[in-house]
Amino acid sequence: MTIVGLLADETPRDTGPDFGKASPIGLVVVVILLIATFLLVWSMNKQLKKLPESFDPESPEPDQAADEGTVELPADPDGRHEPGG
Protein backbone atom coordinates (compact mmCIF):
# COMPACT_ATOMS: atom_id res chain seq x y z
CA MET A 1 0.00 0.00 0.00
CA THR A 2 1.12 3.50 -0.67
CA ILE A 3 0.92 6.41 1.73
CA VAL A 4 -2.00 7.87 -0.18
CA GLY A 5 -3.80 4.55 0.11
CA LEU A 6 -3.25 4.47 3.89
CA LEU A 7 -4.46 8.05 4.32
CA ALA A 8 -7.51 7.45 2.14
CA ASP A 9 -8.55 4.34 4.04
CA GLU A 10 -11.53 5.44 6.10
CA THR A 11 -12.31 2.21 7.89
CA PRO A 12 -11.49 2.57 11.59
CA ARG A 13 -9.26 -0.17 12.90
CA ASP A 14 -10.22 -0.22 16.61
CA THR A 15 -13.98 -0.42 16.64
CA GLY A 16 -15.49 -2.33 19.46
CA PRO A 17 -18.32 -1.88 21.90
CA ASP A 18 -16.17 0.34 24.18
CA PHE A 19 -14.37 2.35 21.47
CA GLY A 20 -14.64 6.10 22.02
CA LYS A 21 -16.31 5.98 25.40
CA ALA A 22 -14.89 8.18 28.11
CA SER A 23 -14.44 7.01 31.65
CA PRO A 24 -16.56 8.67 34.36
CA ILE A 25 -13.35 9.06 36.35
CA GLY A 26 -12.18 11.58 33.74
CA LEU A 27 -15.28 13.69 34.34
CA VAL A 28 -14.71 13.59 38.10
CA VAL A 29 -11.08 14.70 37.64
CA VAL A 30 -12.09 17.60 35.37
CA VAL A 31 -14.81 18.74 37.80
CA ILE A 32 -12.37 18.59 40.75
CA LEU A 33 -9.80 20.63 38.79
CA LEU A 34 -12.42 23.24 37.89
CA ILE A 35 -13.55 23.54 41.52
CA ALA A 36 -9.93 23.84 42.72
CA THR A 37 -9.22 26.55 40.12
CA PHE A 38 -12.34 28.47 41.16
CA LEU A 39 -11.34 28.32 44.84
CA LEU A 40 -7.78 29.44 44.11
CA VAL A 41 -8.94 32.44 42.07
CA TRP A 42 -11.50 33.36 44.74
CA SER A 43 -8.87 33.18 47.49
CA MET A 44 -6.36 35.18 45.45
CA ASN A 45 -8.89 37.95 44.81
CA LYS A 46 -9.70 38.04 48.52
CA GLN A 47 -6.00 38.46 49.38
CA LEU A 48 -5.45 41.10 46.69
CA LYS A 49 -8.25 43.24 48.12
CA LYS A 50 -6.28 43.47 51.40
CA LEU A 51 -3.27 45.09 49.69
CA PRO A 52 -2.83 48.87 49.80
CA GLU A 53 -3.26 50.82 46.57
CA SER A 54 0.39 51.87 46.58
CA PHE A 55 3.53 50.76 48.35
CA ASP A 56 5.19 54.17 48.02
CA PRO A 57 6.14 55.69 51.40
CA GLU A 58 4.13 58.73 52.51
CA SER A 59 7.27 60.61 53.59
CA PRO A 60 10.93 59.55 53.61
CA GLU A 61 12.17 58.37 56.96
CA PRO A 62 15.22 60.03 58.55
CA ASP A 63 17.27 56.85 58.21
CA GLN A 64 16.36 56.43 54.53
CA ALA A 65 19.95 57.23 53.52
CA ALA A 66 21.20 54.34 55.68
CA ASP A 67 18.69 52.01 54.06
CA GLU A 68 19.99 52.91 50.61
CA GLY A 69 23.57 52.21 51.65
CA THR A 70 24.82 55.78 51.35
CA VAL A 71 25.95 56.07 54.98
CA GLU A 72 29.37 54.56 55.64
CA LEU A 73 29.72 52.37 58.72
CA PRO A 74 32.80 52.75 60.96
CA ALA A 75 35.38 50.03 60.38
CA ASP A 76 36.97 47.83 63.05
CA PRO A 77 40.70 48.12 63.64
CA ASP A 78 41.23 44.98 61.55
CA GLY A 79 39.14 46.47 58.69
CA ARG A 80 35.92 44.47 59.08
CA HIS A 81 32.43 45.74 59.82
CA GLU A 82 30.60 44.26 62.76
CA PRO A 83 27.05 43.11 62.09
CA GLY A 84 24.43 45.19 63.84
CA GLY A 85 26.45 48.28 64.38
PyMOL commands that set and color helices and strands:
alter all, ss='L'
color gray80, all
select helices_A, chain A and resi 3-8+24-49+64-67
alter helices_A, ss='H'
color red, helices_A
deselect
rebuild
show_as cartoon
